[in-house]
Every structure is written in C-alpha cells, then in structure tokens.
Amino acid sequence: MPTRSELTHDGIDVFDGFDGDRPRGCSWERSVCTETPTHQVTYPGTDRPEAHPFCARHYVLELAYLVEVHMPTCSNPLSDHVSSYGRID
C-alpha cells in the first residue's frame, strides 16, 4: 500500500513508496513477465485501492493503454481509474 504522495495530477497522487515489503513480481496480465517491478499503478477498489507493481516496460504500456485506448471513449475522468502511480523506492 502507498505510504505518501508528493504531487497530484488531475486528482491522481504520484506514488512515493510502499508500506512493508517490496512486491515480488510484475503484475502484467497479458503475458508472463519475470522482471522485477520498479513502478506501480494503484487502482481505486470497491473496498480499498489496489496497488499493482510493474516492471518499467509494462508500467509504460499499462499507462499508455489507459490514456491512449481507454480514455478517449470513456466519459469518466482518469482519477476514477487510477488513484496513484510512480516509481517504487
């Protein structure tokens, strides 16, 4: 879970660290990835936000898909989809 944030972009916090242990693997679901996670994207959940760790490559692809493919046809703001993002310390 995120510990704190420094900046906000359109209501989305910039991730600034994890509470507890570092994540163990990349959360990329479109193929198997064994790279060490270096970044995270936190999605708002129904009960609590869910932080997903990604390697650098899949972090960029995840955000690019959201911004370039999903958002142009979605009427909700980006902050409804992502609550924080950034590098894992």
ABEGO torsion letter per residue (X at the ends): XBABBABBBGGBBBBAEBBEBBBABBABAABBBABBBABBBBBBBAABBBBBBBBAAAAAAAAAAAAAAAAAABABBAAAABABBEBBX
